[in-house]
Amino acid sequence: MNTQFQLYIDGKFEAGAATFGSVNPATGQVWADMPEARTEQVNRAVDAASRALNDRAWAGLTASARGKLLYKLADLVEKAAPRLAEIETHDTGKIIRETSSQIAYVAEYYRYYAGIADKLEGSHIPVDKPDMQVWLERQPVGVVAAIVPWNSQLFLSAEKLGPALAAGCTVVLKASEEAPGPLLEFARLIHEAGFPPGVVSVITGFGPECGAVLSGHPKVSNVAFTGGPETAKHIVANTANNLAKVSLELGGKSPFIVFADTDIQSAVNAQVAAIFAASGQSCVAGSRLLVEASVKDRFLAMLVERVERIRIGSPIDMQTEFGPLCTERQRRNIEAVVEKSLKQGATVLTGGRALDRDGFFYAPTIVDCSHADRPDCITTELFGPVLSVDTFTTEEEAIEKANSTVYGLAAGIFTSNLTRAHRVSKRIRSGIVWINTYRVVSPLAPFGGFGLSGHGREGGMSAALEYTTTRTVWLRTSDDPISNPFVMR
């Protein structure tokens, strides 16, 4: 019998309006039944969040008390990491060695924001009026709709839930309809931690009757979305109905720049991590290799040799390094784009094919685009294990090619020249720049991009401030009667 999951609305677990099967990407078989939330349940979740926002059980808590709830949630996440990791691996196909370590680290995000909860301070304003005291108070922005994709969903939801709850907001968390199991299971930890009913609801469902209803709901004040640009456009259009504040963390086509003076072996290992970890299913994937022409052949020879040694297998096996794509649709799209790119003059150096095994496996692939005129694979975000290779001969050319994209999320620069690293990093239009490393994150460090990679930042103190608004309080300190009511003071 398939595993059964439930929605979590207003402090209670319940069945969906309907169910749908979730496919294990490693086998291609349905492994669990997921609950589908439709309009009525979405409305109830938002109504509960709106009610909880002003209920003393939540609004009456001190900031320190909110922090203690987040600390408890962090401990529960850390303890439940093995179980959550197993569910995520079954539901998404991500290898267990990554889901285990990543989910354990998610606890640190909740601890970080637990510590911030009672440090979101207001301020005193020395106004130019006699007998007046004026101060700013930070208030929660309101009900937050947090919408996350299937990949790294516990991490991506922590980047929203942590600061929003620290600020005193309430949240309706929508898991992707593709592989929502880990977040639906995570709801049990929310419940166990003791958050009051309605403070966090966890739902999943499809666009028109779930995502659209949630993002356009009149009681939603903030929409925090991670996903693709096309879905983001629909969300922005939906918020015309409620004028909700929107933050968008979208996709990327990130450049990985290798200068000839770098440690080649180290850069090769970083490039493998940048594009083939998580089977390339990462918004920050370093999918465009820009390598200095003088070391291209040496770098690619070492890279191909390392890639062809990647251990492909069952994602639930701790020895596996590379698992399947999450959906068959992804694999078909990658096959189509790679095939078109070859017709446009690109050359496959390794991979370039679906693997002959159960599930949605696609081989780790390197495509040389240096002799083609910008084939599709070098401009399109594939969200899969395809590395597109180009070359440069000067620093200026490297910068120009790195910036020749509509995205601007991440970039990697590999060089032993410190002054060059500073020069180039300042000119790359990207929200994140890694120098001589890649794919490193911390709750202390803001995360976000430019262009079609979205706007707004997650992580750090500033993210918590984004979930607040200010209230200005005026106090007249004079006991004298107000003399003229028709004059603005």
SVG drawing of the C-alpha trace seen along z (x, -y; Angstrom):
<svg xmlns="http://www.w3.org/2000/svg" viewBox="-14 -78 63 80">
<polyline fill="none" stroke="black" stroke-width="0.4" points="0.0,0.0 1.2,-3.5 2.2,-5.9 -0.5,-8.4 0.2,-12.1 -2.1,-14.7 -2.5,-18.5 -1.9,-20.5 -4.5,-23.4 -5.2,-25.4 -3.4,-23.0 -5.0,-19.9 -4.2,-17.2 -6.8,-16.4 -7.3,-14.7 -7.2,-16.7 -10.2,-17.5 -8.6,-14.8 -5.5,-12.8 -2.8,-12.3 0.1,-9.9 3.7,-10.9 6.3,-9.0 9.6,-7.8 12.0,-9.1 14.4,-6.2 11.8,-3.6 9.2,-5.5 6.5,-4.0 4.0,-5.7 5.2,-5.4 2.8,-7.7 -0.6,-9.3 -0.6,-13.1 -3.5,-15.3 -4.7,-18.0 -5.8,-21.2 -8.4,-23.2 -10.0,-26.6 -12.0,-25.9 -9.1,-24.4 -6.7,-27.2 -9.2,-29.8 -9.4,-28.1 -5.6,-28.0 -5.4,-31.7 -8.3,-32.6 -6.6,-30.6 -3.3,-32.4 -5.1,-35.8 -6.9,-34.9 -3.7,-33.6 -1.9,-36.8 -4.0,-38.8 -4.7,-36.0 -3.0,-36.4 -1.7,-32.8 0.7,-34.1 0.5,-37.9 0.7,-37.9 4.0,-36.0 7.2,-38.0 9.8,-37.9 12.0,-35.7 9.1,-33.2 8.8,-33.1 12.6,-32.4 12.2,-29.5 9.6,-27.9 12.0,-28.2 14.8,-26.7 12.5,-23.7 11.7,-23.3 15.4,-23.3 16.0,-20.5 13.1,-18.5 14.4,-19.0 17.8,-17.8 16.4,-14.7 14.1,-13.9 16.6,-14.5 17.2,-10.8 13.4,-10.2 12.9,-13.5 15.9,-12.6 14.6,-9.2 11.2,-10.7 12.9,-13.4 15.0,-10.8 12.0,-8.6 10.0,-11.6 12.5,-13.6 15.3,-11.2 18.0,-13.3 20.7,-11.1 20.5,-10.2 24.0,-11.4 22.9,-14.9 19.5,-15.0 20.8,-13.7 23.5,-16.3 21.4,-19.2 18.4,-18.6 20.6,-18.3 22.0,-21.7 18.5,-23.2 18.3,-23.1 20.9,-25.8 18.7,-28.2 15.9,-27.9 18.5,-28.4 19.8,-31.5 16.4,-33.1 15.5,-31.9 18.3,-34.1 17.3,-37.0 13.6,-37.0 14.3,-39.4 16.8,-41.5 14.4,-43.1 14.6,-46.5 12.8,-49.7 14.4,-53.2 13.9,-56.6 13.4,-59.6 14.6,-63.0 11.9,-65.0 12.0,-68.7 8.9,-69.3 8.9,-70.4 7.2,-68.2 7.1,-65.2 8.5,-61.7 8.5,-59.6 9.6,-56.1 9.5,-53.3 8.2,-49.8 8.7,-46.8 5.6,-44.9 5.0,-41.7 4.1,-42.3 1.1,-40.0 0.1,-36.7 2.9,-35.2 2.3,-32.8 5.5,-30.8 5.6,-28.9 8.6,-26.5 9.6,-24.1 10.4,-20.4 14.2,-20.7 15.9,-21.4 12.4,-22.2 13.2,-21.9 16.1,-24.3 14.2,-26.7 11.2,-26.7 13.5,-27.4 14.8,-30.5 11.2,-31.8 9.7,-30.3 12.6,-31.1 12.6,-34.9 8.8,-35.2 8.1,-33.4 10.9,-35.3 9.2,-38.6 5.8,-37.4 4.2,-36.7 1.9,-33.7 2.6,-31.5 0.7,-29.3 3.4,-27.1 2.6,-25.6 4.7,-22.6 5.2,-21.9 2.7,-19.4 5.8,-17.6 7.3,-15.6 5.6,-17.4 6.1,-14.6 9.0,-16.1 7.2,-19.3 3.9,-17.5 6.0,-15.3 7.7,-18.5 4.3,-19.8 4.3,-17.2 7.4,-18.9 5.6,-22.2 2.7,-20.6 5.0,-18.9 7.0,-22.2 3.8,-23.8 3.2,-26.6 -0.4,-27.8 -3.1,-26.7 -3.0,-28.7 0.5,-30.1 1.8,-27.7 -0.3,-25.6 1.2,-23.3 -0.6,-22.5 0.0,-21.3 -2.0,-21.4 -2.2,-22.6 -2.1,-26.0 -5.6,-27.3 -7.2,-26.0 -4.3,-26.2 -1.3,-28.4 -3.4,-31.1 -5.9,-31.2 -3.2,-31.5 -1.0,-34.2 -4.0,-36.3 -5.9,-35.9 -7.0,-39.3 -5.7,-38.4 -2.2,-37.6 0.3,-40.5 3.5,-38.9 4.3,-36.3 7.7,-34.6 8.3,-32.4 11.1,-30.2 10.7,-28.6 10.8,-29.4 10.3,-32.8 7.1,-31.8 5.3,-30.8 6.7,-34.0 4.9,-36.1 1.6,-34.5 2.2,-35.1 3.1,-38.7 -0.1,-39.1 -2.2,-37.4 -0.9,-39.9 -2.5,-42.7 -5.6,-41.6 -4.1,-42.0 -1.1,-44.3 1.0,-41.8 4.7,-42.4 6.6,-39.9 10.1,-38.4 11.2,-36.1 14.1,-33.6 14.2,-32.2 16.5,-30.3 19.9,-30.9 22.4,-30.1 25.5,-30.7 29.0,-31.2 31.9,-29.2 35.0,-31.1 38.4,-29.3 41.6,-31.4 44.8,-29.7 46.6,-30.5 44.2,-28.6 44.7,-25.2 43.2,-23.1 42.5,-20.0 40.7,-22.0 38.7,-23.8 37.7,-20.6 36.4,-19.2 34.4,-22.4 33.0,-22.3 31.8,-18.7 30.1,-19.9 28.7,-23.0 26.8,-21.1 26.6,-17.4 25.7,-17.5 21.9,-17.0 22.0,-15.9 22.2,-19.5 18.8,-20.3 19.9,-23.5 19.0,-27.1 22.7,-28.0 24.1,-25.2 27.3,-26.3 26.0,-25.3 28.2,-27.5 32.0,-26.8 34.1,-29.6 37.6,-28.4 40.7,-30.3 41.7,-29.0 45.3,-28.1 44.2,-25.5 40.9,-24.4 42.2,-21.0 43.9,-20.1 41.0,-21.2 38.4,-19.3 40.5,-16.2 40.7,-16.1 37.0,-17.0 35.7,-14.4 37.8,-11.7 36.4,-12.7 32.8,-12.9 33.0,-9.4 33.9,-8.1 30.8,-9.5 29.0,-6.6 25.5,-6.5 22.9,-4.4 20.0,-4.1 19.6,-7.4 18.8,-5.6 22.3,-4.0 24.8,-6.1 27.5,-5.2 25.7,-6.7 26.9,-10.1 24.4,-10.8 20.7,-10.0 17.8,-10.5 16.0,-13.7 12.8,-14.4 10.4,-14.1 10.1,-12.5 9.2,-15.9 12.6,-17.3 14.4,-14.5 12.4,-14.9 13.1,-18.7 16.9,-18.1 17.0,-15.6 15.3,-18.0 17.5,-21.0 20.7,-18.9 19.6,-17.4 18.9,-20.9 22.2,-22.3 24.1,-19.6 22.3,-20.6 23.4,-24.2 27.1,-23.1 27.8,-22.0 29.7,-18.8 29.1,-16.2 32.3,-15.3 30.6,-12.9 27.1,-11.8 24.3,-13.3 21.8,-10.6 19.2,-9.1 20.4,-6.1 18.9,-2.6 17.6,-1.9 14.4,-2.3 13.5,-5.8 14.3,-9.2 18.1,-9.0 20.1,-11.3 23.9,-10.9 26.2,-13.5 26.8,-15.5 29.4,-18.0 28.7,-19.9 31.5,-21.9 29.8,-25.1 33.0,-27.0 32.7,-26.5 29.0,-27.1 27.1,-30.4 25.4,-30.4 23.4,-27.1 20.3,-26.7 22.1,-24.7 24.3,-27.7 21.4,-30.1 18.5,-27.9 18.3,-26.9 18.0,-23.1 17.8,-22.3 19.7,-19.1 23.2,-17.6 24.3,-19.4 27.5,-21.6 28.0,-23.9 31.6,-24.9 32.9,-28.1 36.3,-29.7 37.9,-33.2 41.3,-34.7 41.1,-37.9 39.7,-39.0 37.4,-41.4 36.0,-38.7 35.4,-36.4 33.4,-39.2 31.4,-39.9 30.5,-36.3 29.7,-35.8 27.2,-38.7 25.6,-37.6 22.5,-36.1 19.1,-37.3 19.8,-35.7 22.0,-36.8 21.9,-34.5 25.4,-33.0 28.9,-32.9 32.2,-31.2 35.6,-32.6 38.7,-30.5 42.1,-32.2 45.2,-32.5 45.5,-36.2 43.8,-38.1 43.6,-41.4 42.0,-39.7 39.5,-38.0 38.5,-41.4 38.3,-43.1 36.2,-40.4 33.8,-39.8 32.9,-43.5 31.9,-43.4 29.9,-40.2 26.2,-40.9 25.2,-38.3 23.7,-38.2 26.2,-35.5 29.9,-35.3 32.0,-32.4 35.8,-32.7 37.8,-29.5 34.8,-27.6 31.2,-26.9 27.7,-26.0 28.4,-27.0 25.6,-28.5 25.0,-29.8 22.0,-31.3 24.1,-34.4 24.7,-35.1 22.0,-36.7 20.9,-34.7 19.2,-36.1 19.8,-37.4 19.3,-40.0 17.3,-40.0 15.2,-36.9 16.8,-35.4 14.4,-37.5 14.6,-40.1 14.7,-40.3 17.1,-38.4 16.8,-35.4 19.2,-34.7 20.9,-37.0 19.4,-39.7 18.0,-41.6 15.7,-38.7 14.0,-39.0 13.6,-42.7 11.9,-42.1 9.0,-40.3 8.4,-43.4 6.9,-46.8 7.4,-49.9 4.8,-51.7 5.5,-55.3 4.3,-56.2 3.9,-59.9 3.6,-60.8 2.8,-64.4 4.5,-65.1 3.0,-68.5 0.1,-68.8 -0.9,-72.2 -4.2,-72.2 -4.0,-72.0 -4.6,-75.6 -5.5,-75.6 -7.1,-72.4 -6.9,-73.8 -3.1,-74.1 -1.0,-71.1 1.7,-70.8"/>
</svg>
